[in-house]
């Protein structure tokens, strides 16, 4: 998820050979929903997202959140897998 | 000792650059600290340790070439330090959702223009949403 337009996301997905879905939120609608709009955070003054990861269960409920005080930091793979393993069984 | 200083400073910078440029999912031998943790102690320690060795070497003689090396090293190390400790720090912000809250509904297109529309609390496959800064 980023504010990049779909064409930019498609190029990036191809470059990274990624199997993930790249959702485009150029107007930051979901950024506002989650409260992670970094106003003027891009070099050209446009709004972008605060780096954040959110795990949502089958009922649409937030089960885990990663956030950071710096834009360098990213959630570690082992943290993400542990959060996924802790998801409640659907039912 | 000045060569050890050069090795530590420029070796560390090169190692970080090579790892970040490789777009690898995991960064090796400490380079991952640049994207892990608030303060990358190992990286800053290697860089400033290298500068300290350079200064110690300078005090032992043959000052002109060693001074030239330090004049190259110190601005670079200071720049990296400023980046990790100051420039990359985000403004304080409060999230609008917390664990246990409904994730907001959305209608957004993906990289191929296909619409993904999900209402809040609508049944779906569990999903991990990773918000990137984008602008690649």
Backbone of each chain as ProteinMPNN parsed JSONL, in Angstrom:
{"seq_chain_A": "XXXXXXXXXXXXXXXXXXXXXXXXXXXXXXXXXXXXXXXXXXXXXXXXXXXXXXXXXXXXXXXXXXXXXXXXXXXXXXXXXXXXXXXXXXX", "coords_chain_A": {"N_chain_A": [[0.846, -1.182, 0.0], [0.593, 2.14, -0.925], [0.973, 5.658, -1.677], [1.58, 5.821, -4.256], [0.85, 5.837, -7.769], [-1.064, 3.407, -9.716], [0.457, 2.643, -12.026], [3.116, 3.143, -11.331], [3.339, 1.415, -9.183], [3.009, -1.004, -10.475], [5.312, -1.16, -12.039], [7.199, -1.302, -9.989], [6.474, -3.69, -8.72], [7.04, -5.517, -10.721], [9.773, -5.135, -10.944], [10.68, -6.016, -8.457], [9.863, -8.566, -8.584], [7.629, -9.405, -7.144], [5.027, -11.15, -5.364], [3.019, -10.02, -4.027], [0.027, -8.025, -3.584], [-0.234, -4.748, -4.763], [-1.659, -2.106, -3.498], [-3.082, 0.995, -4.465], [-3.243, 4.161, -3.098], [-3.62, 6.984, -3.818], [-4.908, 9.323, -2.981], [-4.831, 9.128, -0.305], [-6.893, 8.107, 1.274], [-7.271, 5.759, 2.826], [-5.077, 6.075, 4.416], [-5.855, 8.175, 6.043], [-7.931, 6.888, 7.34], [-6.576, 5.065, 8.897], [-4.961, 6.727, 10.228], [-2.38, 7.597, 9.483], [-1.311, 9.495, 7.822], [1.343, 11.248, 6.6], [1.827, 14.393, 6.5], [3.086, 16.356, 3.915], [5.346, 14.809, 3.797], [6.846, 13.772, 1.73], [9.64, 14.291, -0.506], [8.958, 16.241, -2.37], [6.998, 17.594, -1.079], [4.511, 16.435, -1.045], [1.889, 14.377, 0.45], [2.526, 11.392, 2.309], [2.669, 7.959, 3.527], [3.061, 7.164, 7.013], [5.451, 4.759, 7.868], [3.996, 1.702, 8.37], [2.564, -1.354, 9.54], [-0.231, -3.484, 9.368], [-2.055, -6.092, 10.669], [-4.881, -7.878, 9.795], [-7.699, -9.717, 10.803], [-9.907, -12.476, 9.803], [-12.382, -11.474, 10.314], [-12.199, -8.821, 9.917], [-11.005, -7.389, 11.901], [-8.478, -5.552, 13.574], [-5.474, -7.083, 14.436], [-2.772, -6.905, 14.942], [-0.189, -4.499, 15.038], [2.458, -2.775, 13.516], [4.565, -0.092, 14.104], [6.687, 2.771, 13.709], [9.284, 4.917, 14.928], [10.979, 6.069, 13.17], [11.599, 6.534, 9.636], [13.275, 4.659, 8.665], [12.993, 2.17, 9.809], [11.619, -1.116, 9.611], [9.077, -3.646, 9.875], [10.135, -6.772, 11.157], [10.572, -9.949, 9.517], [10.22, -12.198, 11.176], [8.704, -11.142, 13.244], [6.353, -10.552, 11.938], [5.518, -13.089, 11.061], [5.111, -14.316, 13.536], [2.954, -12.84, 14.48], [1.031, -13.515, 12.608], [0.814, -16.254, 13.143], [-0.407, -16.116, 15.584], [-2.974, -15.398, 15.056], [-6.511, -15.63, 15.56], [-8.352, -18.666, 15.108], [-10.427, -18.941, 12.237], [-13.943, -18.838, 12.481]], "CA_chain_A": [[0.0, 0.0, 0.0], [1.335, 3.402, -0.919], [0.265, 6.703, -2.413], [1.998, 5.748, -5.665], [-0.213, 5.486, -8.705], [-0.954, 2.0, -10.113], [1.535, 2.389, -13.007], [4.382, 3.089, -10.592], [3.329, 0.186, -8.385], [3.201, -2.139, -11.383], [6.749, -1.214, -12.37], [7.938, -1.764, -8.81], [6.146, -5.109, -8.514], [7.797, -6.287, -11.714], [11.203, -5.054, -10.619], [10.947, -6.83, -7.269], [9.31, -9.915, -8.817], [6.825, -9.646, -5.944], [3.721, -11.78, -5.547], [2.036, -9.286, -3.229], [-0.822, -7.025, -4.231], [0.182, -3.365, -4.47], [-2.811, -1.218, -3.562], [-2.736, 2.408, -4.669], [-4.094, 5.091, -2.346], [-2.995, 8.282, -4.114], [-5.549, 10.408, -2.236], [-4.6, 8.923, 1.131], [-8.16, 7.866, 1.986], [-7.044, 4.758, 3.87], [-4.094, 6.642, 5.353], [-6.632, 8.919, 7.038], [-8.689, 5.914, 8.121], [-5.67, 4.431, 9.865], [-4.285, 7.811, 10.962], [-0.942, 7.541, 9.207], [-0.932, 10.437, 6.758], [2.477, 12.111, 6.928], [1.613, 15.569, 5.652], [4.309, 16.963, 3.395], [6.489, 13.952, 4.114], [7.65, 13.434, 0.558], [10.616, 15.339, -0.838], [8.327, 17.333, -3.119], [5.973, 18.217, -0.246], [3.253, 15.684, -1.067], [1.642, 13.534, 1.622], [2.808, 9.962, 2.168], [2.284, 7.194, 4.718], [4.034, 6.76, 8.02], [5.644, 3.313, 7.694], [3.128, 0.991, 9.324], [2.018, -2.623, 9.066], [-1.432, -3.819, 10.133], [-2.572, -7.429, 10.374], [-6.339, -7.877, 9.983], [-8.177, -11.106, 10.786], [-10.968, -12.792, 8.839], [-13.579, -10.692, 10.628], [-11.946, -7.402, 9.655], [-10.544, -6.745, 13.143], [-7.018, -5.377, 13.663], [-4.895, -8.007, 15.426], [-1.357, -6.593, 15.223], [0.252, -3.266, 14.377], [3.85, -2.344, 13.634], [4.807, 1.306, 13.766], [8.082, 3.102, 13.94], [9.596, 6.332, 15.17], [11.788, 6.569, 12.054], [11.178, 5.891, 8.386], [14.22, 3.605, 8.301], [12.686, 0.881, 10.405], [10.558, -1.93, 9.028], [8.759, -4.836, 10.66], [10.948, -7.934, 10.8], [9.783, -11.081, 9.028], [9.84, -13.093, 12.276], [7.617, -10.48, 13.972], [5.131, -10.689, 11.13], [5.078, -14.493, 11.096], [4.593, -14.589, 14.885], [1.618, -12.226, 14.572], [0.126, -14.336, 11.795], [0.593, -17.519, 13.861], [-1.261, -15.852, 16.749], [-4.337, -15.036, 14.632], [-7.521, -16.613, 15.988], [-8.895, -19.538, 14.057], [-11.722, -18.455, 11.743], [-15.013, -19.732, 12.861]], "C_chain_A": [[0.883, 1.234, 0.0], [0.49, 4.438, -1.654], [0.663, 6.709, -3.891], [0.822, 5.358, -6.557], [0.009, 4.061, -9.213], [0.195, 1.727, -11.088], [2.881, 2.274, -12.301], [4.465, 1.806, -9.778], [3.555, -1.036, -9.266], [4.681, -2.288, -11.751], [7.559, -1.758, -11.182], [7.707, -3.257, -8.574], [6.942, -5.985, -9.48], [9.284, -6.297, -11.372], [11.56, -5.966, -9.446], [10.521, -8.279, -7.443], [8.443, -10.341, -7.624], [5.511, -10.328, -6.299], [2.636, -11.072, -4.732], [1.19, -8.366, -4.109], [-0.365, -5.641, -3.798], [-1.033, -2.462, -4.611], [-2.347, 0.232, -3.661], [-3.746, 3.28, -3.922], [-3.57, 6.513, -2.552], [-3.628, 9.46, -3.366], [-5.406, 10.244, -0.719], [-5.858, 8.659, 1.933], [-7.959, 6.867, 3.128], [-5.994, 5.243, 4.882], [-4.818, 7.425, 6.445], [-7.424, 7.967, 7.931], [-7.84, 5.275, 9.207], [-4.928, 5.486, 10.694], [-2.796, 7.858, 10.721], [-0.568, 8.434, 8.021], [0.202, 11.327, 7.257], [2.412, 13.311, 5.992], [2.938, 16.187, 5.224], [5.551, 16.114, 3.593], [7.366, 13.58, 2.934], [8.565, 14.595, 0.207], [9.976, 16.52, -1.558], [7.17, 17.971, -2.35], [4.636, 17.496, -0.263], [3.128, 14.826, 0.197], [2.012, 12.086, 1.308], [2.429, 9.274, 3.464], [3.424, 7.145, 5.731], [4.219, 5.247, 7.865], [4.911, 2.537, 8.797], [2.739, -0.344, 8.708], [0.855, -2.999, 9.981], [-1.907, -5.2, 9.696], [-4.048, -7.464, 10.756], [-6.838, -9.313, 9.878], [-9.372, -11.273, 9.843], [-12.255, -12.026, 9.112], [-13.385, -9.192, 10.408], [-11.463, -6.644, 10.88], [-9.011, -6.687, 13.153], [-6.461, -6.262, 14.769], [-3.455, -7.687, 15.777], [-1.001, -5.34, 14.429], [1.755, -3.098, 14.584], [3.903, -0.872, 13.256], [6.221, 1.658, 14.189], [8.236, 4.596, 14.195], [10.434, 6.93, 14.043], [11.318, 5.899, 10.77], [12.181, 4.849, 7.91], [13.708, 2.229, 8.696], [11.505, 0.19, 9.722], [10.279, -3.109, 9.956], [9.642, -5.991, 10.195], [10.041, -9.085, 10.391], [9.34, -11.97, 10.188], [8.724, -12.482, 13.128], [6.291, -10.692, 13.242], [4.608, -12.127, 11.202], [4.518, -14.857, 12.467], [3.182, -14.02, 15.033], [0.603, -13.04, 13.768], [-0.202, -15.644, 12.525], [-0.359, -17.329, 15.038], [-2.684, -15.46, 16.366], [-5.328, -16.078, 15.141], [-7.998, -17.441, 14.804], [-10.218, -18.97, 13.563], [-12.829, -19.402, 12.174], [-16.117, -19.009, 13.519]], "O_chain_A": [[1.799, 1.362, 0.812], [-0.576, 4.124, -2.184], [0.148, 7.504, -4.677], [-0.082, 4.636, -6.136], [1.128, 3.551, -9.156], [0.844, 0.685, -10.989], [3.691, 1.409, -12.635], [5.524, 1.184, -9.689], [4.214, -1.991, -8.855], [5.224, -3.393, -11.772], [8.476, -2.562, -11.351], [8.643, -3.994, -8.264], [7.447, -7.045, -9.112], [9.961, -7.318, -11.491], [12.611, -6.606, -9.444], [10.772, -9.12, -6.579], [8.515, -11.479, -7.159], [4.954, -10.121, -7.377], [1.475, -11.481, -4.747], [1.583, -7.988, -5.213], [-0.138, -5.393, -2.614], [-1.4, -2.089, -5.725], [-1.368, 0.639, -3.035], [-4.955, 3.141, -4.103], [-3.134, 7.168, -1.606], [-2.972, 10.477, -3.14], [-5.812, 11.116, 0.049], [-5.906, 8.946, 3.129], [-8.414, 7.092, 4.249], [-6.025, 4.864, 6.052], [-4.452, 7.356, 7.619], [-7.572, 8.208, 9.129], [-8.325, 4.981, 10.3], [-4.343, 5.174, 11.732], [-2.024, 8.127, 11.641], [0.39, 8.147, 7.303], [0.037, 12.071, 8.224], [2.874, 13.258, 4.852], [3.794, 16.5, 6.051], [6.672, 16.621, 3.563], [8.496, 13.126, 3.111], [8.302, 15.74, 0.574], [10.397, 17.663, -1.382], [6.441, 18.797, -2.901], [3.712, 17.907, 0.438], [4.102, 14.583, 0.908], [1.834, 11.617, 0.184], [1.931, 9.911, 4.392], [4.597, 7.092, 5.362], [3.231, 4.523, 7.743], [5.18, 2.704, 9.986], [2.6, -0.451, 7.49], [0.935, -2.856, 11.201], [-2.132, -5.448, 8.512], [-4.423, -7.129, 11.88], [-6.446, -10.044, 8.968], [-9.788, -10.326, 9.174], [-13.122, -11.937, 8.243], [-14.283, -8.393, 10.676], [-11.499, -5.414, 10.911], [-8.34, -7.651, 12.785], [-6.92, -6.199, 15.909], [-2.957, -8.146, 16.805], [-1.453, -5.151, 13.3], [2.259, -3.261, 15.695], [3.362, -0.457, 12.231], [6.863, 0.922, 14.938], [7.436, 5.415, 13.743], [10.588, 8.148, 13.961], [10.712, 4.828, 10.806], [11.975, 4.221, 6.872], [13.957, 1.242, 8.004], [10.535, 0.829, 9.315], [11.146, -3.517, 10.729], [9.869, -6.17, 8.999], [8.902, -9.192, 10.846], [8.206, -12.451, 10.194], [7.892, -13.207, 13.673], [5.259, -10.971, 13.852], [3.412, -12.354, 11.381], [3.557, -15.621, 12.56], [2.317, -14.649, 15.642], [-0.536, -13.228, 14.195], [-1.35, -16.088, 12.526], [-1.04, -18.27, 15.446], [-3.515, -15.215, 17.241], [-5.025, -17.271, 15.155], [-8.039, -16.977, 13.665], [-11.051, -18.558, 14.371], [-12.648, -20.619, 12.218], [-17.111, -19.622, 13.908]]}, "seq_chain_B": "XXXXXXXXXXXXXXXXXXXXXXXXXXXXXXXXXXXXXXXXXXXXXXXXXXXXXXXXXXXXXXXXXXXXXXXXXXXXXXXXXXXXXXXXXXXXXXXXXXXXXXXXXXXXXXXXXXXXXXXXXXXXXXXXXXXXXXXX", "coords_chain_B": {"N_chain_B": [[47.705, 2.151, 11.562], [46.08, 4.098, 10.469], [45.205, 2.914, 8.19], [43.516, 0.985, 9.142], [41.542, 2.586, 10.156], [40.557, 3.692, 7.76], [39.62, 1.364, 6.592], [37.587, 0.591, 8.391], [35.767, 2.794, 8.315], [35.199, 3.36, 5.516], [34.772, 0.782, 4.656], [32.556, -0.012, 6.178], [30.62, 1.813, 5.247], [30.537, 1.075, 2.545], [29.658, -1.533, 2.786], [27.074, -1.224, 3.806], [25.936, 0.168, 1.667], [26.143, -1.696, -0.46], [24.513, -3.767, 0.48], [22.006, -2.498, 0.776], [21.558, -1.747, -1.837], [21.209, -4.167, -3.035], [18.616, -4.967, -2.715], [17.804, -7.032, -1.145], [15.782, -9.257, 0.85], [16.665, -9.589, 3.443], [19.21, -8.021, 5.267], [22.735, -8.369, 5.51], [25.161, -9.322, 8.049], [25.056, -7.215, 10.082], [24.427, -4.981, 8.539], [21.736, -4.808, 8.365], [20.954, -3.374, 10.543], [20.468, -0.794, 9.793], [17.876, -0.659, 9.041], [16.655, -1.531, 11.279], [15.592, -1.026, 14.473], [15.851, 1.805, 16.636], [18.289, 3.15, 17.068], [21.155, 2.47, 15.305], [23.498, 0.908, 16.699], [25.742, -0.711, 16.18], [26.608, -0.012, 13.618], [27.056, 2.779, 13.879], [28.979, 2.638, 15.855], [31.099, 1.329, 14.558], [31.718, 3.212, 12.584], [32.355, 5.617, 14.012], [34.307, 4.562, 15.628], [36.226, 4.036, 13.735], [36.86, 6.661, 12.974], [37.945, 7.539, 15.4], [40.224, 5.947, 15.573], [41.589, 7.005, 13.417], [42.099, 9.597, 14.352], [43.723, 8.997, 16.531], [45.861, 7.919, 15.172], [46.694, 10.127, 13.767], [47.792, 11.687, 15.769], [50.17, 10.459, 16.171], [51.992, 11.165, 14.271], [53.293, 11.959, 10.883], [51.433, 13.805, 9.704], [50.034, 15.217, 7.642], [48.989, 13.558, 5.375], [47.326, 11.927, 6.905], [45.589, 13.712, 8.044], [44.246, 14.529, 5.783], [42.862, 12.198, 5.163], [41.175, 12.03, 7.399], [39.702, 14.348, 7.026], [38.146, 13.586, 4.94], [36.76, 11.43, 6.027], [35.364, 12.305, 8.373], [33.216, 14.205, 7.661], [31.556, 12.452, 6.187], [30.888, 10.434, 8.04], [29.655, 11.996, 9.949], [27.469, 12.838, 8.456], [26.051, 10.423, 8.008], [25.443, 9.821, 10.659], [23.83, 12.015, 11.355], [21.724, 11.473, 9.617], [20.654, 9.004, 10.58], [20.028, 9.573, 13.235], [18.626, 11.972, 13.306], [17.505, 13.022, 10.802], [15.926, 10.921, 9.782], [13.973, 10.596, 11.632], [10.587, 10.507, 12.52], [7.731, 12.77, 12.73], [5.833, 13.012, 15.786], [2.947, 10.982, 16.012], [-0.48, 9.918, 16.162], [-2.185, 6.908, 15.92], [-5.256, 6.068, 14.231], [-6.468, 3.705, 14.602], [-6.49, 0.791, 16.695], [-5.227, -2.262, 18.164], [-7.752, -4.676, 18.09], [-9.678, -2.991, 17.156], [-12.039, -2.281, 14.455], [-10.82, -2.637, 11.117], [-10.567, -0.014, 8.771], [-12.979, 0.293, 6.08], [-12.471, 0.12, 2.497], [-12.003, 1.185, -0.919], [-10.016, 0.572, -3.342], [-7.688, 0.645, -6.09], [-5.528, -1.863, -7.535], [-2.138, -2.606, -8.647], [-2.671, -3.273, -11.25], [-4.921, -1.975, -11.876], [-7.238, -3.167, -11.006], [-10.163, -3.233, -9.025], [-10.299, -3.241, -5.511], [-12.449, -3.811, -3.058], [-13.586, -3.487, 0.136], [-15.712, -3.686, 2.865], [-15.762, -2.246, 6.163], [-15.297, -4.579, 8.751], [-16.291, -6.565, 7.137], [-16.437, -9.999, 6.139], [-13.417, -11.578, 5.241], [-10.397, -12.882, 3.688], [-7.754, -13.289, 6.034], [-5.491, -10.537, 6.259], [-2.422, -8.828, 5.581], [-1.557, -5.574, 5.801], [0.772, -3.484, 4.505], [2.067, -0.404, 4.828], [3.778, 1.631, 2.781], [6.164, 4.262, 2.13], [6.454, 4.861, -0.482], [6.912, 6.419, -3.752], [8.839, 5.418, -5.49]], "CA_chain_B": [[46.432, 2.434, 12.22], [45.236, 4.905, 9.592], [44.552, 2.015, 7.225], [42.4, 0.347, 9.863], [40.515, 3.624, 10.178], [39.968, 3.742, 6.409], [38.872, 0.113, 6.392], [36.361, 0.621, 9.196], [34.806, 3.818, 7.86], [34.738, 3.175, 4.131], [34.253, -0.584, 4.552], [31.191, -0.027, 6.722], [29.738, 2.539, 4.318], [30.381, 0.265, 1.33], [28.859, -2.719, 3.129], [25.675, -0.781, 3.884], [25.49, 0.498, 0.31], [25.992, -2.919, -1.259], [23.351, -4.504, 0.966], [20.769, -1.784, 0.457], [21.399, -1.763, -3.283], [20.88, -5.519, -3.508], [17.175, -5.175, -2.529], [17.606, -8.34, -0.522], [14.805, -9.16, 1.931], [17.369, -9.492, 4.714], [20.535, -7.417, 5.103], [23.663, -9.269, 6.186], [26.275, -8.922, 8.919], [24.922, -5.927, 10.746], [23.899, -3.929, 7.67], [20.303, -4.734, 8.637], [20.673, -2.4, 11.598], [20.038, 0.481, 9.234], [16.412, -0.688, 9.019], [16.199, -2.208, 12.498], [15.907, -0.358, 15.724], [15.896, 3.259, 16.639], [19.681, 3.602, 16.922], [22.002, 1.349, 14.845], [24.72, 1.057, 17.498], [26.89, -1.395, 15.571], [27.061, 0.797, 12.478], [27.633, 4.029, 14.383], [30.196, 2.293, 16.586], [32.17, 1.051, 13.584], [32.094, 4.459, 11.905], [33.05, 6.543, 14.927], [35.531, 3.874, 16.025], [37.18, 4.287, 12.653], [37.317, 8.054, 13.089], [38.808, 7.62, 16.595], [41.516, 5.366, 15.191], [42.247, 7.992, 12.552], [42.593, 10.695, 15.192], [44.859, 8.459, 17.294], [46.974, 7.788, 14.228], [47.153, 11.494, 13.452], [48.597, 12.192, 16.886], [51.456, 9.754, 16.208], [52.943, 11.674, 13.283], [52.946, 11.982, 9.442], [50.102, 14.364, 9.934], [49.317, 15.76, 6.489], [48.117, 12.573, 4.71], [46.306, 11.427, 7.833], [44.596, 14.783, 8.161], [43.432, 14.47, 4.561], [41.94, 11.059, 5.325], [40.153, 12.404, 8.388], [38.81, 15.367, 6.455], [37.182, 12.844, 4.126], [35.953, 10.526, 6.856], [34.497, 12.931, 9.387], [31.923, 14.677, 7.123], [30.717, 11.314, 5.797], [30.376, 9.792, 9.254], [28.7, 12.945, 10.551], [26.262, 12.817, 7.63], [25.313, 9.191, 8.318], [24.936, 9.963, 12.031], [22.695, 12.956, 11.289], [20.606, 10.803, 8.944], [19.99, 7.974, 11.396], [19.57, 10.083, 14.533], [17.804, 13.187, 13.197], [16.738, 13.22, 9.572], [14.955, 9.846, 9.534], [12.988, 10.544, 12.723], [9.267, 10.98, 12.078], [6.976, 13.534, 13.728], [4.939, 12.206, 16.636], [1.615, 10.849, 15.426], [-1.363, 8.984, 16.863], [-2.961, 6.108, 14.972], [-6.706, 6.131, 14.4], [-6.942, 2.355, 14.936], [-5.655, 0.055, 17.65], [-5.532, -3.695, 18.157], [-9.121, -4.916, 18.549], [-10.597, -2.109, 16.429], [-12.297, -2.656, 13.057], [-9.991, -1.981, 10.103], [-11.487, 0.774, 7.929], [-13.292, -0.184, 4.737], [-11.779, 0.872, 1.442], [-12.197, 0.805, -2.326], [-8.775, 1.037, -3.972], [-7.246, -0.198, -7.195], [-4.187, -2.414, -7.382], [-1.144, -2.21, -9.661], [-3.219, -3.534, -12.588], [-6.162, -1.218, -12.028], [-8.387, -3.938, -10.514], [-10.724, -2.639, -7.812], [-10.407, -4.05, -4.288], [-13.417, -3.096, -2.237], [-13.915, -4.248, 1.336], [-16.344, -2.862, 3.905], [-15.245, -2.505, 7.501], [-15.841, -5.777, 9.414], [-16.747, -7.579, 6.17], [-15.631, -11.222, 6.174], [-12.407, -11.617, 4.187], [-9.22, -13.638, 4.097], [-6.849, -12.443, 6.841], [-4.619, -9.786, 5.358], [-1.394, -7.958, 6.15], [-1.432, -4.32, 5.052], [2.038, -2.808, 4.795], [2.015, 0.946, 4.253], [5.106, 2.141, 2.41], [6.193, 5.683, 1.788], [6.295, 4.939, -1.93], [7.766, 7.36, -4.478], [9.998, 4.709, -6.022]], "C_chain_B": [[45.495, 3.249, 11.31], [44.514, 4.022, 8.57], [43.38, 1.281, 7.867], [41.22, 1.323, 9.952], [39.783, 3.687, 8.832], [39.098, 2.516, 6.169], [37.546, 0.15, 7.153], [35.331, 1.589, 8.622], [34.292, 3.496, 6.458], [34.223, 1.756, 3.896], [32.824, -0.664, 5.056], [30.215, 0.665, 5.768], [29.486, 1.716, 3.056], [29.485, -0.937, 1.602], [27.373, -2.359, 3.196], [25.142, -0.523, 2.471], [25.238, -0.729, -0.539], [24.736, -3.664, -0.832], [22.045, -3.813, 0.626], [20.508, -1.822, -1.047], [20.953, -3.106, -3.812], [19.392, -5.817, -3.413], [16.882, -6.558, -1.981], [16.581, -8.205, 0.591], [15.473, -9.06, 3.295], [18.772, -8.948, 4.464], [21.522, -8.157, 6.004], [24.652, -8.551, 7.106], [26.155, -7.493, 9.446], [24.376, -4.825, 9.868], [22.401, -3.735, 7.915], [19.959, -3.753, 9.739], [20.139, -1.085, 11.042], [18.519, 0.528, 9.118], [15.849, -1.4, 10.237], [16.565, -1.357, 13.701], [16.108, 1.132, 15.566], [17.314, 3.771, 16.399], [20.559, 2.416, 16.497], [23.39, 1.428, 15.478], [25.93, 0.46, 16.793], [27.48, -0.554, 14.433], [27.726, 2.092, 12.965], [28.933, 3.771, 15.136], [31.363, 2.049, 15.646], [32.653, 2.35, 12.942], [32.884, 5.392, 12.824], [34.309, 5.914, 15.508], [36.623, 4.083, 14.989], [37.736, 5.696, 12.706], [38.273, 8.192, 14.28], [40.189, 7.039, 16.295], [42.305, 6.338, 14.313], [42.844, 9.135, 13.349], [43.812, 10.228, 15.991], [46.087, 8.34, 16.402], [47.571, 9.156, 13.903], [48.097, 12.021, 14.538], [49.988, 11.556, 16.929], [52.415, 10.212, 15.115], [52.459, 11.525, 11.852], [51.556, 12.594, 9.271], [49.344, 14.748, 8.661], [48.444, 14.715, 5.776], [47.011, 12.065, 5.623], [45.199, 12.471, 8.041], [43.673, 14.78, 6.941], [42.412, 13.337, 4.65], [40.817, 11.434, 6.289], [39.186, 13.447, 7.847], [37.808, 14.745, 5.477], [36.212, 12.057, 5.004], [34.92, 11.268, 7.707], [33.19, 13.486, 8.792], [30.99, 13.521, 6.733], [30.081, 10.657, 7.016], [29.36, 10.714, 9.942], [27.385, 12.945, 9.775], [25.411, 11.582, 7.92], [24.691, 9.294, 9.706], [23.727, 10.9, 12.062], [21.482, 12.275, 10.658], [19.89, 9.842, 9.89], [19.415, 8.539, 12.697], [18.596, 11.251, 14.42], [16.896, 13.15, 11.975], [15.654, 12.16, 9.384], [13.894, 9.749, 10.628], [11.684, 11.194, 12.27], [8.62, 11.853, 13.152], [6.102, 12.599, 14.562], [3.563, 12.135, 15.981], [0.829, 9.793, 16.189], [-2.196, 8.23, 15.845], [-4.449, 6.237, 15.272], [-7.284, 4.753, 14.724], [-5.972, 1.729, 15.936], [-6.017, -1.419, 17.536], [-6.919, -3.9, 18.773], [-10.143, -4.033, 17.857], [-10.907, -2.682, 15.045], [-11.315, -1.928, 12.129], [-10.927, -1.222, 9.169], [-11.782, 0.085, 6.592], [-12.579, 0.663, 3.698], [-12.222, 0.369, 0.071], [-11.017, 1.403, -3.092], [-8.405, 0.111, -5.113], [-5.838, -0.702, -6.92], [-3.302, -1.979, -8.549], [-1.639, -2.431, -11.089], [-4.53, -2.799, -12.83], [-7.392, -1.962, -11.558], [-8.849, -3.361, -9.177], [-10.769, -3.659, -6.682], [-11.285, -3.27, -3.327], [-13.819, -3.97, -1.058], [-14.546, -3.293, 2.336], [-15.714, -3.193, 5.25], [-16.012, -3.675, 8.118], [-16.457, -6.782, 8.438], [-15.834, -8.802, 6.265], [-14.667, -11.219, 4.991], [-11.315, -12.586, 4.61], [-8.375, -12.735, 4.989], [-5.837, -11.768, 5.933], [-3.622, -8.944, 6.15], [-1.29, -6.731, 5.249], [-0.123, -3.648, 5.464], [2.017, -1.468, 4.065], [3.437, 1.444, 4.038], [5.014, 3.624, 2.083], [6.11, 5.892, 0.277], [7.29, 5.887, -2.58], [9.021, 6.677, -5.011], [10.243, 5.099, -7.465]], "O_chain_B": [[44.274, 3.105, 11.376], [43.397, 4.313, 8.142], [42.379, 0.995, 7.211], [40.059, 0.93, 9.838], [38.554, 3.731, 8.779], [37.998, 2.608, 5.622], [36.505, -0.22, 6.611], [34.161, 1.239, 8.464], [33.085, 3.376, 6.247], [33.353, 1.537, 3.054], [31.976, -1.307, 4.438], [29.12, 0.161, 5.514], [28.362, 1.662, 2.557], [28.662, -1.316, 0.769], [26.523, -3.101, 2.704], [24.037, -0.944, 2.128], [24.239, -0.802, -1.256], [23.976, -4.139, -1.676], [21.08, -4.467, 0.231], [19.358, -1.919, -1.477], [20.386, -3.195, -4.902], [18.933, -6.816, -3.968], [15.865, -7.174, -2.299], [16.504, -7.152, 1.225], [14.891, -8.492, 4.219], [19.445, -9.385, 3.531], [21.184, -8.529, 7.128], [24.932, -7.361, 6.96], [27.057, -6.674, 9.267], [23.9, -3.815, 10.387], [21.863, -2.648, 7.704], [18.807, -3.339, 9.865], [19.44, -0.349, 11.738], [17.929, 1.608, 9.099], [14.694, -1.826, 10.231], [17.731, -1.018, 13.903], [16.482, 1.633, 14.506], [17.522, 4.707, 15.626], [20.692, 1.453, 17.254], [24.332, 1.946, 14.877], [27.013, 1.045, 16.803], [28.697, -0.411, 14.315], [28.816, 2.449, 12.518], [29.869, 4.567, 15.072], [32.479, 2.502, 15.898], [33.855, 2.559, 12.777], [33.947, 5.891, 12.455], [35.263, 6.616, 15.845], [37.791, 4.281, 15.325], [38.932, 5.909, 12.509], [39.29, 8.879, 14.185], [41.203, 7.588, 16.724], [43.521, 6.474, 14.447], [43.952, 9.591, 13.066], [44.8, 10.95, 16.117], [47.208, 8.624, 16.824], [48.786, 9.313, 13.782], [49.073, 12.713, 14.247], [50.878, 12.041, 17.629], [53.536, 9.71, 15.031], [51.358, 11.03, 11.612], [50.637, 11.959, 8.754], [48.121, 14.614, 8.617], [47.253, 14.964, 5.587], [45.896, 11.803, 5.173], [44.026, 12.129, 8.193], [42.468, 15.001, 7.062], [41.254, 13.494, 4.265], [39.645, 11.177, 6.015], [37.997, 13.431, 8.168], [36.748, 15.316, 5.22], [35.007, 12.025, 4.754], [33.748, 10.893, 7.748], [32.131, 13.254, 9.376], [29.778, 13.606, 6.928], [28.886, 10.362, 7.023], [28.337, 10.256, 10.45], [26.31, 13.041, 10.368], [24.193, 11.683, 8.062], [23.542, 8.9, 9.905], [22.724, 10.61, 12.714], [20.351, 12.472, 11.103], [18.664, 9.864, 9.99], [18.416, 8.028, 13.203], [17.819, 11.495, 15.343], [15.674, 13.236, 12.094], [14.574, 12.468, 8.88], [13.007, 8.898, 10.551], [11.682, 12.291, 11.71], [8.915, 11.706, 14.338], [5.688, 11.536, 14.1], [3.074, 13.134, 15.452], [1.407, 8.886, 16.788], [-2.845, 8.843, 14.998], [-4.85, 6.483, 16.409], [-8.457, 4.642, 15.081], [-4.799, 2.094, 16.006], [-7.0, -1.777, 16.887], [-7.22, -3.365, 19.84], [-11.344, -4.285, 17.952], [-10.13, -3.478, 14.516], [-11.017, -0.751, 12.33], [-11.984, -1.741, 8.811], [-10.932, -0.619, 6.047], [-12.139, 1.778, 3.98], [-12.749, -0.736, -0.063], [-11.019, 2.583, -3.443], [-8.763, -1.066, -5.108], [-5.063, -0.084, -6.191], [-3.668, -1.103, -9.333], [-1.1, -1.851, -12.031], [-5.172, -2.981, -13.864], [-8.501, -1.444, -11.693], [-8.035, -3.042, -8.31], [-11.216, -4.791, -6.867], [-10.908, -2.202, -2.845], [-14.336, -5.072, -1.245], [-13.999, -2.229, 2.626], [-15.194, -4.291, 5.449], [-17.236, -3.745, 8.014], [-17.081, -7.751, 8.869], [-14.623, -8.673, 6.447], [-15.057, -10.894, 3.869], [-11.301, -13.058, 5.747], [-8.285, -11.535, 4.733], [-5.379, -12.358, 4.954], [-3.924, -8.426, 7.225], [-0.97, -6.849, 4.066], [0.062, -3.288, 6.627], [1.956, -1.416, 2.837], [4.194, 1.65, 4.986], [3.942, 4.159, 1.801], [5.74, 6.97, -0.187], [8.37, 6.136, -2.044], [10.112, 7.247, -4.998], [11.182, 4.603, -8.087]]}, "name": "protein", "num_of_chains": 2, "seq": "XXXXXXXXXXXXXXXXXXXXXXXXXXXXXXXXXXXXXXXXXXXXXXXXXXXXXXXXXXXXXXXXXXXXXXXXXXXXXXXXXXXXXXXXXXXXXXXXXXXXXXXXXXXXXXXXXXXXXXXXXXXXXXXXXXXXXXXXXXXXXXXXXXXXXXXXXXXXXXXXXXXXXXXXXXXXXXXXXXXXXXXXXXXXXXXXXXXXXXXXXXXXXXXXXXXXXXXXXXXXXXXXXXX"}
